[in-house]
Amino acid sequence: MPSRPNIRVLRDIKARKGVPDNEISRRAYLYLQLNSFGRYTRPTTVKNRCTATGRGRGIIGEFGLCRYQFRLKALAG
């Protein structure tokens, strides 16, 4: 049974989807010096997180896993 995603992972997924969706309008607003965008449209809100645990440190970028989960999956085969 797959585990339920961590709330941090869900927030990060939402931020990753929101940034490209609003990029064109965001650049136009920044050019006009207006800033009235939501939280998840800013590129700085996107953070690398482990997709299994939601951990924000020790992420191996190619796999999207923290070092602990990567080791567990590597040992499991």
KEVO-679317 format. One line per field, with one value per residue: residue in one letter; x, y, z of N, C-alpha, C in turn. Coordinates in Angstrom, 2 decimals, decimal comma, padded with zeros to 5 digits. Example, Ala and Ser with C-alpha at 12.3 -4.5 7.8 and 13.67 -1.06 7.14 Angstrom:
KEVO-679317
residu [A  S]
n_xx [013,19  012,85]
n_yy [-005,69  -002,25]
n_zz [007,80  007,08]
ca_xx [012,30  013,67]
ca_yy [-004,50  -001,06]
ca_zz [007,80  007,14]
c_xx [013,20  012,90]
c_yy [-003,30  000,03]
c_zz [007,80  007,87]
//
This chain:
KEVO-679317
residu [M  P  S  R  P  N  I  R  V  L  R  D  I  K  A  R  K  G  V  P  D  N  E  I  S  R  R  A  Y  L  Y  L  Q  L  N  S  F  G  R  Y  T  R  P  T  T  V  K  N  R  C  T  A  T  G  R  G  R  G  I  I  G  E  F  G  L  C  R  Y  Q  F  R  L  K  A  L  A  G]
n_xx [000,84  000,74  002,22  000,63  001,00  003,16  002,27  004,01  005,17  002,95  002,42  004,74  004,45  002,21  003,28  005,24  003,64  002,24  004,06  005,05  002,56  001,79  003,80  004,06  002,14  003,10  005,63  004,79  003,38  005,48  007,03  005,44  005,63  003,92  002,65  000,86  000,49  -000,33  000,81  001,90  002,83  005,27  008,63  010,55  009,39  009,51  010,96  013,44  012,35  012,08  010,31  009,15  009,20  009,09  011,18  013,52  016,25  019,39  018,81  018,79  019,04  018,53  016,86  014,96  014,79  015,50  018,64  018,42  016,10  016,90  019,05  017,71  016,06  018,00  019,30  017,22  016,86]
n_yy [-001,17  002,12  004,96  007,88  011,12  013,54  016,67  018,74  017,90  017,96  020,73  021,61  020,45  021,83  024,41  024,05  023,57  025,96  028,01  027,87  028,18  030,80  032,40  034,13  036,20  037,07  038,15  040,31  041,85  042,42  043,98  046,20  046,98  045,97  043,96  041,51  038,77  035,36  033,13  030,69  031,21  032,24  031,81  031,32  029,84  027,21  024,24  021,77  018,65  015,51  013,03  010,91  011,21  013,94  015,32  018,01  018,18  016,91  015,90  013,91  014,88  013,67  011,54  012,46  011,84  011,69  011,19  009,04  007,58  006,99  005,29  003,17  002,26  001,53  -000,54  -002,35  -003,17]
n_zz [000,00  -001,00  000,62  002,04  000,60  002,07  003,62  003,06  000,69  -000,97  -000,96  -002,24  -004,76  -005,64  -005,77  -007,74  -009,97  -010,12  -010,73  -013,53  -014,79  -014,32  -015,33  -017,63  -017,24  -014,82  -015,44  -016,99  -015,10  -013,33  -014,97  -015,15  -012,60  -010,62  -008,01  -007,18  -006,66  -005,87  -003,24  -004,23  -006,77  -006,98  -007,97  -006,01  -004,04  -004,64  -003,62  -003,23  -002,29  -000,62  -002,28  -001,05  001,78  002,39  003,38  003,57  003,29  002,13  -000,45  -003,32  -006,43  -009,01  -008,47  -006,71  -004,05  -000,51  001,17  002,92  002,13  -000,44  000,05  001,33  -000,77  -002,60  -001,29  -001,10  -003,64]
ca_xx [000,00  001,57  001,97  000,02  002,03  003,34  001,71  005,09  005,31  001,79  002,65  005,80  003,86  001,34  004,15  005,89  002,64  001,80  005,08  005,00  001,24  001,66  005,06  003,90  001,46  003,99  006,63  004,11  003,12  006,75  007,45  004,62  005,92  002,78  002,93  -000,33  000,38  -000,48  002,01  002,47  003,22  006,64  009,61  011,36  008,70  009,80  012,09  013,64  011,92  011,99  008,95  008,62  009,05  008,92  012,38  014,06  017,71  020,04  018,04  019,53  018,20  018,12  015,84  013,96  014,70  016,53  019,71  017,97  015,20  017,70  019,81  016,77  015,62  019,15  019,55  016,10  017,05]
ca_yy [000,00  003,33  005,90  009,15  012,17  014,50  017,97  019,55  017,46  018,48  022,16  021,79  020,11  022,95  025,53  023,72  023,74  027,35  028,91  028,01  028,60  032,24  033,05  035,23  037,33  037,55  039,04  041,54  042,63  042,92  045,06  047,35  047,18  045,57  042,67  041,03  037,35  034,44  032,55  029,59  031,60  032,74  030,75  031,06  028,93  025,83  023,72  020,33  017,83  014,08  012,72  009,86  011,62  015,37  015,89  019,09  018,17  015,69  015,41  013,50  015,50  012,79  010,60  013,15  011,17  012,06  010,19  007,86  006,81  006,50  004,14  002,08  001,73  000,91  -001,82  -003,24  -003,71]
ca_zz [000,00  -001,03  001,71  001,67  000,49  003,14  003,27  002,47  -000,69  -001,70  -001,14  -003,23  -006,06  -005,99  -006,14  -009,01  -011,02  -010,18  -011,27  -014,99  -015,22  -014,17  -015,68  -018,59  -016,59  -013,76  -016,05  -017,40  -013,89  -012,81  -015,86  -014,77  -011,18  -009,80  -007,39  -006,47  -006,97  -004,75  -002,66  -004,98  -008,12  -006,91  -008,20  -004,83  -003,11  -005,03  -002,86  -003,43  -001,17  -000,86  -002,68  -000,18  003,18  002,53  003,98  002,75  003,27  001,64  -001,59  -004,50  -007,44  -010,11  -008,04  -005,91  -002,76  000,45  001,21  003,66  001,27  -001,56  000,54  001,55  -002,07  -003,25  -000,61  -001,35  -004,97]
c_xx [000,89  001,20  001,37  001,08  002,00  002,79  002,76  005,28  004,16  001,93  003,68  005,28  002,99  002,17  004,80  004,92  002,27  002,77  005,00  003,64  001,09  002,87  004,87  003,23  002,32  005,04  006,01  003,85  004,41  007,28  006,70  004,76  004,68  003,10  001,74  -000,56  000,25  000,85  002,68  002,77  004,66  007,64  010,43  010,67  008,97  011,06  012,21  013,24  011,87  010,53  008,33  008,32  008,78  010,11  013,02  015,57  018,23  019,31  018,97  018,63  017,70  016,93  014,72  013,76  015,78  017,53  019,29  017,07  015,95  018,47  018,89  016,34  016,78  019,44  018,44  016,18  016,27]
c_yy [001,24  004,29  007,19  010,23  013,12  015,85  018,87  019,19  018,00  019,97  022,42  021,48  021,25  024,15  025,27  023,87  025,20  028,29  028,99  028,50  030,12  033,03  034,26  036,43  037,91  038,51  040,36  042,44  043,20  044,07  046,34  047,69  046,98  044,21  042,24  039,55  036,52  033,83  031,53  029,94  032,11  031,59  030,40  030,13  027,47  025,38  022,24  019,61  016,38  013,75  011,64  010,37  013,09  016,06  016,90  019,13  016,85  015,07  015,07  013,86  014,57  011,93  011,26  012,53  011,71  010,91  008,92  006,98  006,22  005,25  002,93  001,43  001,02  -000,45  -002,83  -003,85  -003,01]
c_zz [000,00  000,09  001,17  001,59  001,68  002,70  002,64  001,00  -001,52  -001,97  -002,23  -004,63  -006,55  -006,46  -007,49  -010,18  -011,20  -010,84  -012,80  -015,51  -015,21  -014,64  -016,59  -017,94  -015,47  -014,31  -016,48  -016,19  -013,31  -013,67  -015,52  -013,29  -010,31  -009,20  -006,57  -006,78  -005,70  -004,33  -003,57  -006,43  -008,14  -007,11  -006,95  -003,84  -003,45  -004,32  -003,15  -002,16  -001,59  -001,19  -001,79  001,23  003,37  003,15  003,03  002,67  002,73  000,47  -002,74  -005,69  -008,53  -009,73  -007,23  -004,54  -001,83  000,55  001,93  002,80  000,08  -001,15  000,76  000,23  -002,78  -002,61  -000,90  -002,76  -005,95]
//
